[in-house]
Amino acid sequence: MKLGWREKKNQTVVVSSILYAGLFVYFYYFFFGHLQFLEQYQLMIYTPEYIGDMFSRPGGLSDFIGRFFTQFCYARLTGALAIALLLTINFLSTLYTTQRLTGRESCATLLMPACMIVFLMNEYAQVSFIAAITLAEALYLFLTLAKKSSWYYALLILFSGIGYWLIGPADILFITLAITELLFIRKYNNRFIFSAIAIAVHFGAAVTVYRLLPYRLHTMLTGVDYLRYSAETPLIMWIIYLIPFVACTHAIYRKRLKITWQWDWLIGLAVSSCIVTILHRESSTSEQFKQMDYWVRCGRWDKVIRIGEKEGPRSQLALVYLNLALGMEGQLTNRYPQFPQLGTRGLLNDWKRDCISALPLAEVMYRVGNMNTALRYSMEAMEANSDMEKSGRALERMAEINLINRDYAVARKYCMILRQSIFYRDKAEKMLAMIKKPELIDQHPEYGYMRKVRYNEDFIFNKYKFHPEEALKHLAMQNPENRLARDYYIVWQEMARNENRVCVDDEQVR
Amino acid sequence: MKYILLLGILLLASCQNTPYDVRDTGKEVKAFPDYEDVTIPYNVAPLDISVEEDDTKSISVEICNHENVTLLTKLWNGRDTHWDIKEWHKILEDCKGQTIQIVVTICKNNGEWERYNPINIHVSADAIDQYVTYRRIAPAYETFSAVGIYQRDITTFDEYTVTDCNELQYSCMNCHATRNGDSEDMILHVRGPHGGKNKKKGGKQKNYNTKTDYNINAFAYAYWHPEGRYIAFSTNTTRQLFHAGEHDRIDVFDGASDVQVFDTETDSVLSAPHIHTKHFENFPAFSPCGKWLYYVHADSLPVPQKQDSLRYVLCKVSFDANEGRIGEDIDIIADKRAEGLSLSIPRPSPDGRYIMISSLKYGNFPVWHPASDLWMYDIQRDTLYALEKANSPYAEAYHNWSSNSKWAVVASRRTDGLHTRLCIFHIDEKGEAGKAFLLPQRTPRETEDNDLRSYNCPEFEVNRMILDKGDLMKFYDKPLDRESVH
């Protein structure tokens, strides 16, 4: 089915508008916890060193764009708007690529945003991979402007090298698309030789950078910043590389189906929605935790309890947040038996030397007044992050604790970094003002209170020497104002005493 | 119209030319880092400063010699100096053994110029080794993200990566040591399940799994014998404790520790019952003549319950390099237990005259003790004294000597109480330390504010440290190929 220019334009506008709206709804209502989870491990600051560092390794431009979009995930609304926009641009670049190679549109291009969402469901996924795929396709579309074979070849070789540096290994998608056009559409002389040269330049660049920079060859071939931990490449990333070719194949054979473009796109939307819905349900356990984590970060304890009431805690970490929210709302001692519990493990989870399980521990410890342990787990949450980026959330919490601990020089240092970001700037400025006028800290409703209820004497402890129950007792006894520590202590004792009666098995809290 | 033009010209001229109508404030300039009254080597990189006076628009900085003759004047917009490396080195070369003055004149936002008292800097005729190697890591607890071994050219601002966790797949690494500051003979400890020791001798690398049935743990703190055949090691089971109150965070103690000597020719471990005891032996170091093995010792106490009563003393035992034999008589050569102090990390000066050592309230891990300081043991005079000028109210740890025994480097928490920074100080002929100064940085304040990592275990080197990437990666790619130490 060949469409006129105006009809094609209308089609693109309609489909991309519907897609953007759909993506926004999905991100805003169902995926906001995950987006915030992405943002909290990747602090974007605007200094020449920080940005220069990104461009000092392969994939710098895609990393920059990825981080730029990720920073908006700090807030639910801006995050949904930004990531939906990036995925829509990514969809359009795939659509135009398909149009360029086949002269037709394909509803299979909708697989791209669907698979990108599936990719994002991976806890190690980074938005920079979406940017890299988009840039590779954009680079290919730019190349198609070349009218002469000499220009085409020159740009192909140039972008095979420079593209590798700017986009990273996803540049191979650009090369593959360019070679496809060369072999099947342009059919210039010496096409096989120049195709081989382009591939050689790409892999030559990877090996050269491997020799010069402190990275493993595997990382040079799969991407430095596409994943937070790049030891293994998930299957979905390889599938994403194939989508433009799947879309082209579909576009070529679609005319046999004899359906209108409206129906074609509707089928595409339905299939993509099904993929996302099924896989979202698969990851509902971790998504519930991430949603609770978002509300905990916002201090919306009522929302955490509501999720617990509606769905029940699906994981130990979610249960820890639910119990914390009950405690913050003064309901812990009365209401905890109403929810499936895991004994004392539902009050304080074990730390598994990762950045996820450190978050609830840091939050609970901060709220009960165990400042140094909260500081420790905030640091662990940041440092266990495999991509070596700083966490805005952890830095903010560490700055707060250092304010409370009267370590103003360290608090200032964290604030000076946070103030160079967009979303943490206001909070950092407020804290810097408090450092200049420390009496404001005592007057602050939260920090002043935490100073009162924290340990007021120094002693040394470790996990062998100082049991959590003792720690809670100590906090509860030293200051009667510390209601949360008291409630935790009471519930801890009850749970420990009645472990068999109160606890259900792990199956119930999956 | 002419007034507008005049105003425009004035605005353009404002703070762009040489200072005029300068007002002497008679005050010390607020600048970071503090270089007032420091002694520096003549081959050090430019001591750039960040002026921290309010309302600073631009700065004019003069360098004058001891006769108050201006050698160089520069004007910069903003608060940071940015000395040309060649010009700086020429001035220091010309002023060896003299005192130079850095005179800062500030142009305020309102266009007024203010001059501050000069910063006096003593230029020593003693050169410093060209490189310093260190580990860079966040001051974290158990986990770490970016960690690596880096080498900095002290005469410029260049930094080179020796290896980092991108190469060694997120493994922690530390305890690098070279022989007499020569990177051709070095050893590096990598932690983790595939960890071990990477030894480079005569430019040839080899990986070892140093955890054997005989050791309580893999080799940790290393020190080369001056002749290059032996390396002294400690083996430690290190644990952390945490503070509950304000300010202090962590304490580190050993559940057990021993000292051993590794023979690089036979790949075997030498030990002796008297340094492999139920007591705590740690931080071995050979004397420059190679005839003595220094280490610290503490009597066994139940830990962690009594770890705040553990106090170490400095000991020495003879070592026969020809026979590969550790002597039997142990001498306690420095003991501060009566004063409630523990001694740790002895580092003999290459000329054999002194031993620089950390002093702390208890234990052997000075970096987490704010009160830890550097002391000096004078071997000839048998005296132990504090290096007052080099110390700060915060922790000083991991000190090391330059090859000519005239300079020392230390990791100090002095900038904010948490992040360690490398500081250099001069040792004069009487064994007294000069005031320690921060390793020079371009845009020092900005660098300091944005750097969340700590610099520790510094070591001076006379040459570039280059490790073969392929050999290093054998830690991971073929871990089973590593040879075990017998």
Interface residues (C-beta under 8 A of the other chain):
Chain A: T47 E49 Y50 R211 L213 P214 Y215 R216 T219 Y229 A231 R353 N370 M371 N372 T373 L375 R376 M379 E380 M382 E383 A384 N385 S386 D387 M388 E389 K390 N405 R406 D407 A409 V410 R412 K413 M416 I417 Y455 N456 E457 D458 F459 I460 F461 N462 Y464 K465
Chain B: A138 A140 Y141 E142 T143 F144 S145 A146 G148 T161 T163 D164 C165 N166 E167 Q169 Y170 R239 Q240 L241 F242 H243 A244 G245 E246 H247 D248 R249 D251 P304 Q305 Q307 D308 T415 D416 G417 L418 H419 E446 D449 N450 L452 K469 M473
